[in-house]
Amino acid sequence: MKDYPKALENFEKCLSIWQKALPENHPDIAFAFSNIGDVHRLMGNYEKALAFHEKALNIQENVQCDPKDCATTYINLGETYREMKDYSTALTYFEKGLEIREKKLPKNHPDLAVIYHNMAKLYLATRKYSMAMKNIQQAVEIAQEKLSSTHPHLLEYKETFEKVRMKM
């Protein structure tokens, strides 16, 4: 719904409750940090986003947690760096997240399409059009198989596909 201030308020409430009820390095606290970081990214507060994602990653890399949650934090960091136009750092995080997701998810899982799309946008921005096309084709294929024809992600992937196609 793009009501980022309300989302931020709710995630901060969750974090406050979890910090009172759980140990400071609990995976749920990392999850809250990551969500808060992503809202800051969506609001354009990149430095705050990075700080919260780093807090999440610090917990996730040092305790037993679901690897897919760690992958999400890597991807969120990648997306933040991509939006900041730090493409080499973004690619490093995307690759870490993709590696985990590819090991843990079926090859046609929609979460893989999300990262293929993110990587396509990165390659488009860096004028690596063949890599952009490879990634966006993967995203579109998965989305066409797994999502409805009107799903916003599929529509967004098709839009990116057209942008890449126009550059080739």
Summary of the structure (lengths in Angstrom):
residues: 168
radius of gyration: 16.4
end to end distance: 33.9
largest distance: 53.5
contacts: 551
relative contact order: 0.08
helix: 80%
strand: 0%
